[in-house]
Amino acid sequence: MRRRIMVVMVLALAFGAAASQGEWKMRMHKGATVEEHSLGEIDSLTFYDDPNPIPMVTVPAGVFIMGDGVAYCGEDEHEVTLTRDFYLCKHEVTNQEYLEAVQWAYDQGYVTATTTSVQDNLDGSTEKLLDLDNDYSEIQFDGAGSFYLRESPSSAAQSAYPGGYDPADHPVKEVTWYGSVRYCDWLSLQASLPRAYEHSGDWSCNGGDPYGAQGYRLPTDAEWEYAAQWDDERIYPWGDEAPDCSRVNFGPDEYCVLWTSPVGSYPDAPEALALSDMAGNVWEWCNDWWLCDLGTASVTDPTGLTSGTSRVVRGGAWTTGASELRCAYRIHYISPQYSDFDFGFRAARTASP
């Protein structure tokens, strides 16, 4: 639960003596931005501890229509009720955020690493989490205990940024589904929260009830689409207008960037939730096992299949066309062991009651 401190400003007493000399104002500084407010217009200020170590937004519980009748494996339209508020990462997890977490996990003995890959080392698991053995990974391991960032030497990245670029704020890539959920569990361990995922067998989330998990996790298939189309059944996260390079980093006839862009480079969409890159940049792993035909029956807090061979991936990427950017589009046949230069994720967490 968030700890809150309420500061009640009794302006008449605090500033009454100075009122005749002019109006008291407050300037709020955030980087190069300065906001000015009249103290006479403020009733109170609330300071609180942010419960999340990475930027997240609150998505309120509600009801929506999942599917749009058109998108691939999103043709089935049905009513979905989500009964719990949840936090969702404002942006895709970045290289810097993942590097800091995997370095901590390595130092704790929770993973093993070579110069070619990172493997799990918890609960008897040895699943590959991150592929370092190609030109696309911007996270590297020096073989002596330290992870570091580099510009991708790939022709795509070098063509996109001929003058060089800082990979820190680009989304992490070459991460498997296992590497995504392990990141979520590292956050939970750091926050002294119960880990959401089993690390053996089917790697179920909270015994098959992701909505009841206390720790960090991937968003469910339904939560992801609910947030992306918030809250008017829009076709794309920004609305119903066709995709273009001013709205999203994707790959039409000519690529917008030809590589990932720093997270938050495009206008927030949906703007009301202040989420970025829900479409394009990198595909995003979700919690659920993949199933194409979801049916038309109404459901509450859906969890998907209890087993399978592929995990749901959402949102399109810098490599994909317009159709994959639809909120209801659900990519198919992606093994949880798979990784690539256009696969990443964002974390979620059920909000406290």
C-alpha positions in Angstrom: 0.0 0.0 0.0 1.3 3.5 -0.8 2.4 5.5 2.2 0.9 9.0 1.9 1.8 12.3 3.6 -0.7 15.0 3.3 0.5 18.6 3.6 -2.5 20.9 4.2 -1.6 24.4 3.3 -3.5 26.9 5.5 -2.8 29.8 3.3 -4.7 32.4 5.2 -2.4 31.9 8.3 0.8 31.1 6.5 0.8 33.9 4.0 -1.8 36.4 5.3 0.9 38.7 6.6 2.5 38.9 3.2 -0.6 39.0 1.1 -0.6 42.8 0.9 2.9 42.7 -0.6 1.8 40.5 -3.6 0.6 37.0 -4.5 2.8 34.1 -3.4 3.5 31.6 -6.2 5.3 28.2 -6.5 7.6 27.1 -9.3 8.0 23.4 -10.1 11.1 22.5 -12.0 11.4 19.3 -14.0 14.5 19.3 -16.2 14.2 22.3 -18.5 10.5 22.6 -17.9 9.2 25.1 -15.3 5.6 25.3 -14.2 4.3 28.2 -12.1 1.2 27.9 -9.8 -0.5 30.5 -7.5 -0.5 29.2 -3.9 -3.9 30.7 -3.5 -5.3 28.2 -6.0 -3.8 25.1 -4.1 -5.8 23.4 -1.3 -3.2 20.7 -0.5 -0.2 18.8 -1.7 0.2 15.0 -1.5 3.6 13.3 -1.4 3.8 9.5 -1.7 6.2 6.7 -2.2 6.0 5.3 -5.8 5.4 1.6 -5.3 7.2 0.6 -8.5 10.9 0.9 -9.3 10.3 1.5 -13.0 7.9 4.0 -14.6 4.4 2.5 -14.6 0.8 3.8 -15.1 -2.4 2.6 -13.4 -4.9 1.0 -15.7 -8.4 1.0 -14.0 -10.5 -2.2 -14.0 -13.3 -2.3 -16.5 -15.2 -3.9 -19.3 -14.3 -3.9 -23.0 -14.8 -5.8 -26.2 -11.8 -8.0 -27.1 -11.2 -8.5 -30.8 -12.2 -6.3 -33.6 -13.6 -8.6 -36.2 -10.7 -7.9 -38.6 -7.3 -8.4 -37.0 -5.4 -11.7 -37.4 -6.5 -14.0 -34.5 -8.5 -11.1 -33.2 -11.6 -11.7 -35.3 -13.6 -13.1 -32.4 -15.3 -10.3 -30.6 -16.4 -10.9 -27.0 -17.0 -9.0 -23.8 -14.2 -9.2 -21.2 -14.4 -7.9 -17.7 -11.2 -7.2 -15.8 -12.0 -6.8 -12.1 -8.7 -5.5 -10.8 -6.7 -2.3 -11.5 -3.2 -3.0 -12.6 0.1 -1.2 -13.2 1.6 -1.4 -16.7 5.0 -0.1 -17.7 4.8 3.3 -19.3 7.2 2.1 -21.9 9.0 -1.0 -23.1 11.7 -2.2 -20.8 14.9 -0.5 -21.9 18.4 -1.9 -22.3 19.6 0.1 -19.3 16.7 -1.2 -17.1 17.4 -4.8 -18.1 21.1 -4.4 -17.7 20.8 -3.1 -14.2 18.5 -6.0 -13.3 20.5 -8.8 -14.9 23.7 -7.4 -13.3 22.0 -7.6 -9.9 20.7 -11.1 -10.6 24.2 -12.2 -11.7 25.7 -10.8 -8.5 23.1 -12.7 -6.5 23.8 -16.0 -8.3 20.3 -16.1 -9.8 21.7 -16.3 -13.4 24.8 -17.6 -15.1 26.4 -15.9 -18.1 28.9 -16.3 -20.9 29.8 -13.9 -23.6 27.1 -15.6 -25.8 24.1 -15.9 -23.5 22.5 -15.5 -20.1 20.8 -18.5 -18.5 18.5 -18.9 -15.6 20.0 -20.3 -12.3 17.0 -20.5 -10.0 14.8 -23.4 -9.0 16.9 -25.7 -11.1 16.1 -23.9 -14.4 18.8 -23.3 -17.0 16.5 -21.7 -19.7 18.2 -19.2 -21.9 17.0 -15.7 -21.0 19.0 -13.4 -23.3 20.9 -14.1 -26.5 24.2 -12.1 -26.7 25.7 -14.1 -29.6 24.8 -11.9 -32.6 25.1 -8.3 -33.9 21.7 -7.3 -32.6 22.0 -7.5 -28.8 23.0 -4.2 -27.3 23.6 -5.8 -23.9 27.0 -7.7 -23.7 28.9 -9.6 -21.0 32.6 -9.3 -20.6 33.2 -12.8 -19.3 34.6 -11.5 -16.0 31.4 -10.5 -14.2 30.2 -7.3 -15.8 27.5 -6.5 -18.3 27.7 -3.4 -20.5 25.9 -1.7 -23.4 27.1 -1.2 -26.9 25.7 0.1 -30.2 24.5 -2.7 -32.4 27.1 -3.3 -35.1 24.3 -4.6 -37.4 23.9 -2.9 -40.8 20.3 -2.0 -39.8 21.3 -0.1 -36.7 24.3 1.6 -38.4 22.1 2.7 -41.3 19.5 4.0 -39.0 22.0 6.0 -36.9 25.1 6.7 -39.0 26.3 9.2 -36.5 26.0 6.7 -33.6 23.4 6.4 -30.9 23.0 5.7 -27.2 21.4 2.3 -26.7 20.4 2.9 -23.0 16.9 4.1 -23.8 16.2 1.7 -26.6 14.0 -1.3 -25.8 15.9 -4.5 -24.8 15.8 -7.0 -27.5 16.9 -10.6 -28.1 15.1 -11.5 -24.9 13.1 -14.8 -24.6 9.8 -15.1 -22.9 11.7 -16.7 -20.0 14.0 -13.7 -19.9 11.0 -11.4 -19.7 9.3 -13.2 -16.8 12.7 -13.6 -15.0 13.1 -9.8 -15.2 9.7 -9.5 -13.5 10.8 -11.9 -10.8 14.0 -10.0 -10.2 11.9 -6.8 -9.6 9.8 -8.8 -7.1 12.9 -10.1 -5.3 14.3 -6.6 -5.0 11.1 -5.3 -3.7 10.7 -8.2 -1.2 7.5 -9.3 -3.0 6.6 -13.0 -3.7 7.8 -14.1 -7.1 5.0 -14.5 -9.6 6.4 -17.3 -11.7 7.3 -20.9 -11.1 10.6 -21.7 -12.7 10.0 -25.3 -13.5 7.3 -27.3 -15.2 5.0 -25.0 -17.1 6.3 -21.7 -15.5 2.8 -20.8 -14.4 2.1 -17.4 -13.0 0.9 -17.5 -9.4 -0.4 -21.0 -9.8 -2.5 -20.1 -12.9 -4.0 -16.9 -11.4 -1.9 -14.0 -12.7 -4.4 -11.4 -11.5 -3.9 -12.5 -7.9 -0.1 -12.3 -8.1 1.5 -9.8 -5.7 4.8 -9.6 -7.6 5.7 -8.3 -11.0 4.6 -10.2 -14.1 3.8 -9.9 -17.8 0.4 -8.5 -18.7 -2.2 -11.0 -19.7 -3.4 -11.1 -23.3 -6.6 -9.4 -22.2 -4.9 -6.7 -20.1 -2.5 -5.8 -23.0 -5.4 -5.3 -25.5 -7.5 -3.5 -22.9 -4.7 -0.9 -22.2 -3.9 -0.5 -25.9 -7.4 0.3 -27.0 -8.3 2.4 -23.9 -11.1 3.2 -23.6 -13.1 3.6 -26.9 -12.5 0.4 -28.8 -10.0 2.2 -31.1 -8.3 0.4 -33.9 -4.8 1.5 -33.0 -3.4 2.8 -29.7 -3.6 6.4 -31.0 -7.1 6.1 -32.5 -8.5 5.0 -35.8 -6.2 7.0 -38.1 -4.0 4.9 -40.4 -0.4 4.4 -39.2 2.4 6.7 -40.3 5.9 7.5 -39.2 4.8 10.5 -37.1 2.8 8.1 -34.8 4.8 4.9 -34.7 8.1 3.2 -35.5 7.1 0.5 -38.0 8.0 -0.9 -41.4 5.8 0.1 -44.2 7.1 0.0 -47.8 10.1 1.9 -46.4 11.1 1.6 -42.8 10.4 4.6 -40.5 13.7 4.2 -38.7 15.2 0.8 -39.8 16.0 0.1 -36.1 14.4 0.6 -32.7 13.9 4.2 -31.5 14.4 5.4 -27.9 11.3 4.6 -25.8 8.8 7.5 -25.7 10.0 9.0 -29.0 6.4 9.1 -30.3 3.3 10.8 -28.8 1.8 8.8 -25.9 -0.9 6.4 -27.1 -3.4 5.9 -25.6 -2.8 9.4 -24.5 -5.2 9.1 -21.6 -3.1 6.5 -20.0 0.3 8.1 -21.0 1.6 4.8 -22.5 4.2 4.9 -25.2 5.0 2.5 -28.0 2.1 0.1 -27.5 2.4 -0.3 -31.3 5.7 -0.6 -33.1 9.3 -0.5 -31.9 9.4 -4.1 -30.6 6.9 -7.0 -30.2 5.9 -7.4 -26.6 5.7 -10.8 -24.8 2.4 -11.4 -22.9 1.7 -13.9 -20.1 -0.7 -16.2 -21.9 -0.2 -19.3 -23.9 -1.3 -18.6 -27.5 -4.7 -19.6 -28.8 -6.0 -18.0 -32.0 -9.8 -18.6 -31.7 -11.0 -17.1 -28.4 -14.7 -17.5 -29.1 -17.5 -15.1 -28.5 -18.6 -15.9 -25.0 -18.3 -13.2 -22.3 -15.4 -13.9 -19.8 -14.1 -12.4 -16.6 -10.4 -12.1 -15.8 -9.4 -14.6 -18.6 -6.1 -16.5 -18.1 -6.0 -18.4 -21.4 -4.8 -22.0 -21.8 -3.1 -23.9 -19.0 -0.4 -25.2 -21.4 0.8 -24.9 -24.9 3.8 -24.4 -27.2 3.7 -20.7 -28.0 3.2 -17.5 -26.0 1.1 -14.5 -27.1 3.1 -11.6 -28.5 1.6 -8.2 -29.2 1.9 -4.7 -30.7 4.0 -5.0 -33.9 7.6 -3.8 -34.3 9.9 -1.6 -36.3 9.9 -4.4 -38.9 6.2 -4.9 -39.3 3.4 -3.5 -41.5 0.3 -1.6 -40.6 -2.0 -4.6 -40.0 0.2 -5.9 -37.1 -0.2 -2.6 -35.3 -3.9 -3.1 -34.6 -4.8 -3.4 -30.9 -6.5 -6.7 -31.6 -3.7 -8.3 -33.7 -2.3 -11.4 -32.0 0.9 -12.9 -33.4 1.1 -16.7 -33.7 3.4 -19.7 -33.2 6.1 -18.0 -31.1 8.0 -20.4 -28.8 9.0 -19.0 -25.3 12.6 -19.9 -26.2 12.6 -17.6 -29.2 14.4 -14.3 -29.3 15.0 -11.8 -32.1 16.1 -8.2 -32.8 12.4 -7.0 -32.7 11.2 -8.8 -29.5 10.9 -7.1 -26.2 8.3 -6.6 -23.4 6.9 -4.4 -20.7 6.1 -5.5 -17.2 2.8 -5.4 -15.3 1.6 -5.8 -11.7 -1.8 -6.1 -10.1 -2.5 -3.0 -8.0 -3.1 -3.4 -4.3 -6.8 -3.5 -3.3 
